Amino acid sequence: MEQDKYSVGLDIGTTKIVAIIGKENEYGKIEILGIGRSKSLGVHRGVVNNITQTIQSIQQAVEEAEINSGLKIGSVVVGIAGQHIRSLQHSDYITRADAEEVINEDDLDRLCNQVYKLVMLPGEEIIHVLPQEYKVDGQAEIKEPIGMYGGRLEANFHVVVGQVSSIKNVGRCIKSAGLDLGKITLEPLASSDAVLSQEEKEAGVALIDIGGGTTDLAIFKDGIIRHTAVIPFGGGVITEDIKEGCSIIEKQAELLKIKFGSAWPGENKDNEIVSIPGLRGREPKEITLKNLSKIIHARVVEIVEQVYVEIKNYGHEEQKKKLIAGIVLTGGGSQLKHLKQLVEYITGMDTRIGYPNEHLAGDTDEAVASPLYATAVGLLMNAVKNEGKDIHIDEDLENQEEMAYADHDENKMKVDNKKGERKTVFDKWSEKLKDFLDNAE
């Protein structure tokens, strides 16, 4: 039965919801077993704003994936984005009781747990605590402190923070769609798992995931995540502009963008014209492709410039922080013609389009290896990674739900040790969220 382990990633996007089932093959690559997608109706700019519609869309995508693969979906790893996400840098330290013992994973966990206790603004909570580098007794730039001696263990963290209500709404949707929430992951982190190579992360790279409602950014340098941001604009605003600028309906604007759109206006001759059927007996409209790409260009420049401000905020212009591998574009919006050239022109950085085929098995269907599915594939990879420490703990905790959180955590640790597996802080957090949702019933 062991080899039949499969995992599920669920990408709740602004334009589409994708459920993707897969497992690891013997070569450590991800084999896609089934995929389902549906139009996303209850999500605006990456945030759920209509629970009922979102639940329906999730169920549709999940059903399709189940029919596709012949498997049943239980627990899913979900991505979170939206403009409520922000990130901050924080450093923290612990003093170890016995400097004569080597540092082990418990110490790292203790340090991470401490960061989770940071006081946030009301209504916010910590989603990820990502250690950057460690210091042991003042010795800096240590990547892996396990096995070293030392009394004071210090680290810099990249902390990702989101709105409690938005996170709970996602959890609510998953639960109501009849699924278990395995884990919540920041979408730009998931996309970067799917499309970036280790070399790029070492050299320094900015991943820009242009979705329908948001554009996500993740910056890596020396193999470590350095900066994340979510910008509340995506392909949807471009469609909106075309709709307004050409006075046509949204469906036509979207088609125009996909079929004839270009981010570079110089490309089109003045006499290239597209004719669009009028609404119910009205005259057809004629739109010049030059005007179309001017509209697109204006908006894309705005999005790219906002992202570039974030890249500069990270400090790309300092010699030590230079992103040698440049920019990788992914997400549905990255398929816009001449976008790569425009991004290179604005930022002066090398740019490529990222396809999520880095970790997929060789015989994967071409359609899945499209930038559209970068986040979904990344979430699936995340689910596969977590499969080892899956959450089979709930039944042990059902009867002790009323316990205080402190006891809760100790309890979990006991249960965990029984299972022979230690859990990350994040898994515990997911469980707390699940308990909370159960009680909210």
C-alpha positions in Angstrom: 0.0 0.0 0.0 2.9 2.3 0.8 3.7 3.1 -2.9 0.2 4.3 -3.4 0.7 7.5 -1.5 -0.4 10.5 -3.4 -0.8 14.1 -2.5 -2.9 17.0 -3.6 -2.2 20.7 -4.3 -5.1 23.2 -4.5 -4.5 26.6 -6.1 -7.4 28.9 -5.3 -6.7 31.7 -7.8 -8.6 34.8 -8.9 -9.4 33.4 -12.3 -9.2 29.7 -11.9 -9.1 27.0 -9.3 -6.8 24.1 -9.9 -6.7 20.8 -8.1 -3.7 18.6 -9.0 -3.0 15.1 -7.7 0.4 13.5 -7.9 3.0 11.3 -6.3 6.7 11.0 -6.2 8.2 8.4 -8.6 11.3 6.3 -8.0 13.5 9.0 -9.4 12.3 11.6 -7.0 10.3 13.5 -9.7 6.6 14.3 -9.4 4.2 12.2 -11.5 0.9 13.9 -12.2 -2.0 11.5 -11.7 -4.9 13.9 -12.3 -5.8 17.5 -12.7 -9.0 19.5 -12.5 -9.7 23.1 -13.1 -12.8 25.3 -12.8 -13.5 29.0 -13.2 -13.0 30.8 -9.9 -16.0 32.9 -9.1 -15.7 33.9 -5.5 -12.1 35.3 -5.3 -11.1 38.9 -5.9 -7.4 39.9 -6.0 -6.4 36.6 -4.4 -8.8 37.0 -1.5 -12.0 35.0 -1.0 -15.0 37.4 -1.2 -17.8 35.0 -1.8 -17.6 31.8 0.2 -20.5 29.9 -1.4 -19.2 30.4 -5.0 -15.7 29.5 -3.9 -16.8 26.3 -2.4 -18.7 25.4 -5.6 -15.7 26.1 -7.7 -13.4 24.1 -5.4 -15.8 21.1 -5.6 -15.9 21.3 -9.4 -12.1 21.3 -9.7 -11.8 18.5 -7.1 -14.4 16.4 -8.8 -12.8 16.8 -12.2 -9.4 15.8 -10.7 -10.9 12.8 -9.0 -12.6 11.6 -12.2 -9.4 12.2 -14.1 -7.3 10.2 -11.8 -9.8 7.7 -10.3 -8.6 8.7 -6.8 -10.3 10.2 -3.9 -9.1 13.6 -2.6 -8.8 14.0 1.2 -6.2 16.4 2.5 -4.9 19.3 0.3 -2.1 21.9 0.5 -3.5 25.3 -0.3 -1.9 28.5 -1.5 -2.6 31.9 0.0 -2.0 35.3 -1.7 -3.7 38.7 -1.7 -2.7 42.2 -0.8 -3.0 41.5 2.9 0.2 39.6 2.8 3.3 41.4 4.0 6.7 40.3 5.0 9.2 41.6 7.6 12.8 40.8 8.8 13.3 39.8 12.4 16.2 38.5 14.4 15.9 36.5 17.5 18.1 34.3 19.8 17.9 31.6 22.4 20.4 30.8 25.1 21.0 27.1 25.4 21.1 25.5 28.8 24.2 23.4 28.0 26.8 24.7 25.6 28.6 21.4 25.9 25.9 19.7 23.9 25.7 20.1 20.1 22.9 22.1 18.6 20.1 19.9 17.4 16.8 20.3 15.7 14.9 21.0 18.9 17.0 24.1 19.4 16.1 25.3 15.9 12.4 24.6 16.6 12.6 26.4 19.9 14.0 29.4 18.1 11.4 29.3 15.4 8.5 28.9 17.9 9.8 32.0 19.7 9.3 34.0 16.5 5.8 32.7 16.1 5.0 34.4 19.4 5.9 37.9 18.0 3.1 40.4 18.7 1.5 41.3 15.4 -1.0 44.0 14.5 -4.5 43.2 15.5 -6.1 40.8 13.0 -2.8 39.6 11.6 -1.0 36.4 12.1 2.2 34.8 11.1 2.0 32.4 8.1 5.7 31.5 7.6 8.9 31.9 9.6 11.8 31.3 7.3 15.3 31.3 8.8 17.9 33.0 6.7 21.2 32.5 8.4 22.3 31.6 11.9 24.9 32.9 14.3 26.4 30.7 17.0 28.1 32.5 19.8 28.6 35.5 17.6 30.1 33.6 14.6 28.0 34.8 11.7 26.9 33.5 8.3 26.2 29.9 9.4 23.8 28.1 7.1 23.4 24.9 9.0 24.1 25.1 12.8 23.0 21.5 13.6 26.0 19.6 15.1 27.9 22.7 16.3 28.7 23.6 19.9 27.5 26.9 21.3 25.6 28.6 24.0 23.8 31.4 22.1 21.9 30.5 18.9 20.8 33.5 16.9 19.1 33.8 13.5 17.7 36.3 11.1 14.2 35.4 9.9 12.0 36.4 7.0 8.5 36.5 8.5 5.4 36.4 6.3 2.3 37.8 7.8 -1.3 37.7 6.6 -4.8 38.6 7.7 -6.4 36.2 10.1 -9.9 36.6 8.5 -8.6 35.8 5.0 -6.8 32.7 6.2 -9.8 31.5 8.1 -12.0 32.1 5.1 -9.8 29.9 3.0 -9.9 27.2 5.7 -13.7 27.5 5.9 -14.0 27.0 2.1 -11.8 23.9 2.2 -13.7 22.4 5.1 -17.1 23.1 3.5 -16.0 21.6 0.3 -15.5 18.3 2.2 -11.7 18.4 2.3 -9.1 18.5 5.0 -6.7 21.5 5.1 -3.2 20.0 5.2 -1.2 23.1 5.1 -1.3 26.7 3.9 1.6 27.9 1.9 2.5 31.4 0.5 1.8 31.2 -3.3 5.0 32.8 -4.5 7.0 30.3 -2.4 5.1 27.4 -4.1 5.6 28.8 -7.6 9.3 29.2 -6.9 9.6 25.6 -5.8 8.1 24.6 -9.2 10.0 26.8 -11.6 13.3 27.8 -10.2 16.5 25.7 -10.2 18.8 25.5 -7.2 21.5 27.3 -9.2 19.2 30.3 -9.9 18.4 30.5 -6.2 22.1 30.5 -5.3 23.0 33.2 -7.9 20.1 35.4 -6.9 16.8 35.5 -8.8 13.4 37.3 -8.6 10.4 35.2 -9.4 7.4 37.2 -10.7 4.2 35.2 -10.8 1.6 37.2 -12.8 -1.8 35.8 -11.9 -5.3 37.0 -12.7 -5.8 39.1 -9.5 -2.3 39.5 -8.0 1.3 39.5 -9.0 3.5 37.7 -6.5 7.2 38.2 -6.0 9.8 36.0 -4.3 13.5 36.9 -4.2 16.2 34.4 -3.5 19.9 34.9 -3.0 22.5 32.3 -1.8 19.8 29.7 -1.9 17.7 31.5 0.8 14.4 33.3 0.4 15.1 37.0 1.0 12.0 38.9 0.2 8.4 38.2 -0.7 5.6 40.6 -1.8 2.1 40.4 -3.3 1.1 43.2 -5.6 -2.7 43.6 -6.0 -2.7 43.8 -9.8 -2.6 41.0 -12.4 -3.9 40.0 -15.8 -7.4 40.9 -14.7 -6.7 44.7 -14.6 -5.3 44.5 -18.1 -8.5 42.9 -19.4 -10.5 45.5 -17.4 -8.5 48.3 -19.2 -9.2 46.8 -22.6 -12.9 46.5 -21.8 -13.1 50.1 -20.8 -10.8 51.4 -23.5 -12.5 49.6 -26.4 -16.1 49.6 -24.9 -16.5 45.9 -25.3 -17.6 43.1 -22.9 -15.2 41.3 -20.7 -15.2 38.0 -22.5 -14.2 39.8 -25.8 -11.5 41.8 -24.0 -10.0 38.6 -22.5 -10.0 36.9 -26.0 -8.4 40.0 -27.6 -5.7 40.1 -24.9 -4.9 36.4 -25.4 -5.1 36.2 -29.2 -3.8 39.6 -30.3 -2.4 41.3 -27.2 1.2 42.4 -27.1 3.1 44.3 -24.4 5.2 46.2 -27.0 3.2 48.7 -29.1 5.9 49.4 -31.8 5.3 45.8 -33.0 2.0 46.5 -34.7 1.4 48.3 -38.0 -1.3 51.0 -38.0 -3.5 49.1 -40.5 -3.9 45.9 -38.5 -7.5 45.9 -37.4 -9.7 43.4 -35.5 -13.4 43.5 -35.9 -15.5 42.5 -32.9 -19.2 41.5 -33.3 -21.5 44.1 -31.7 -24.0 43.2 -29.0 -27.4 42.0 -30.3 -27.9 43.7 -33.7 -25.4 46.5 -33.2 -22.7 47.4 -35.6 -19.4 45.5 -35.2 -16.5 47.4 -33.6 -13.2 47.8 -35.2 -10.1 48.0 -33.0 -6.6 48.6 -34.2 -4.0 46.3 -32.8 -1.8 49.3 -32.2 -4.3 50.8 -29.8 -4.8 47.4 -28.1 -1.2 47.0 -27.4 -0.9 50.6 -26.2 -3.6 49.9 -23.6 -1.9 46.7 -22.5 1.6 48.3 -22.5 0.5 51.1 -20.2 -0.8 48.7 -17.6 2.0 46.2 -17.9 4.6 48.9 -17.4 2.8 49.9 -14.2 2.8 46.4 -12.8 6.4 45.7 -13.7 7.5 49.0 -12.2 5.8 48.2 -9.0 7.5 44.9 -8.9 10.8 46.6 -9.7 10.4 48.9 -6.7 10.1 45.8 -4.5 13.2 44.4 -6.1 15.1 47.6 -5.4 13.7 47.7 -1.8 15.3 44.3 -1.3 18.6 45.9 -2.3 19.3 44.5 -5.7 21.5 47.5 -6.5 24.0 46.7 -3.8 26.9 44.6 -5.2 26.5 41.9 -2.5 22.8 41.5 -3.1 22.9 41.5 -6.9 20.5 39.1 -8.5 22.8 37.5 -11.1 20.1 35.1 -12.5 17.8 38.1 -13.1 14.1 37.6 -13.4 11.9 34.6 -14.0 8.3 35.3 -15.1 5.6 32.7 -14.6 1.8 32.5 -14.1 -0.9 32.9 -16.7 0.0 36.6 -17.3 3.6 35.7 -18.3 2.3 34.3 -21.6 1.6 37.8 -23.0 3.6 38.4 -26.2 6.8 40.4 -25.9 6.5 40.7 -22.1 10.0 39.3 -21.6 11.5 42.0 -23.8 9.5 44.7 -22.0 10.6 43.4 -18.5 14.2 43.3 -19.7 13.9 46.9 -21.0 12.4 48.3 -17.8 14.6 46.5 -15.3 17.8 45.9 -17.3 17.8 42.3 -15.8 18.0 39.0 -17.7 14.6 37.5 -18.0 13.2 34.1 -18.9 9.7 32.6 -18.8 9.5 29.9 -16.1 7.8 26.6 -16.8 7.0 24.2 -13.9 8.8 21.2 -15.5 11.9 21.4 -13.3 10.6 18.6 -11.0 8.0 16.9 -13.1 8.4 13.3 -14.5 9.5 13.1 -18.1 6.2 11.9 -19.5 4.1 14.7 -18.1 1.4 16.1 -20.3 2.6 19.3 -22.0 -0.5 21.3 -20.8 0.5 20.8 -17.2 4.0 22.2 -17.7 2.5 25.6 -18.6 3.2 28.7 -16.6 -0.5 28.7 -15.8 0.0 25.8 -13.4 3.2 26.9 -11.7 1.5 27.6 -8.4 -0.5 24.4 -8.5 2.5 22.3 -9.2 4.5 24.0 -6.5 1.7 23.3 -4.0 1.6 19.7 -5.1 5.4 19.4 -4.5 4.9 20.9 -1.1 2.2 18.3 -0.4 4.5 15.5 -1.5 7.3 16.8 0.8 4.9 16.9 3.7 3.5 13.5 3.0 6.1 12.0 5.4 4.8 14.0 8.2 1.1 13.9 7.3 -1.5 15.0 9.9 -2.9 11.7 11.3 -3.0 13.1 14.8 -6.4 14.6 15.1 -8.1 11.5 16.6 -5.7 11.6 19.5 -6.7 15.2 20.2 -10.4 15.1 19.6 -11.2 14.6 23.2 -8.8 17.2 24.5 -9.8 20.0 22.3 -10.7 22.3 25.2 -7.1 22.3 26.5 -5.1 25.5 26.7 -2.8 26.1 23.8 0.3 25.6 25.9 -0.8 22.1 26.9 -2.0 21.6 23.4 1.5 22.0 22.1 3.1 19.7 24.7 0.4 17.1 24.0 1.1 17.3 20.3 4.8 16.8 21.0 4.0 13.7 23.0 1.7 12.4 20.3 4.4 13.2 17.7 7.1 11.3 19.5 4.8 8.3 19.7 4.4 8.5 16.0 8.2 8.8 15.7 7.9 12.0 13.8 8.5 15.6 14.8 6.3 18.3 13.3 7.2 21.7 12.0 5.7 24.7 13.8 3.7 25.3 10.7 1.9 21.9 10.9 1.0 22.7 14.5 -0.3 26.0 13.4 -2.4 24.3 10.7 -3.8 22.0 13.3 -4.7 24.8 15.6 -6.5 26.4 12.7 -8.3 23.1 12.0 -9.3 22.8 15.6 -10.5 26.4 15.6 -12.7 25.7 12.6 -14.0 22.5 14.1 -15.1 24.4 17.2 -16.5 27.2 15.2 -19.1 24.8 13.7 
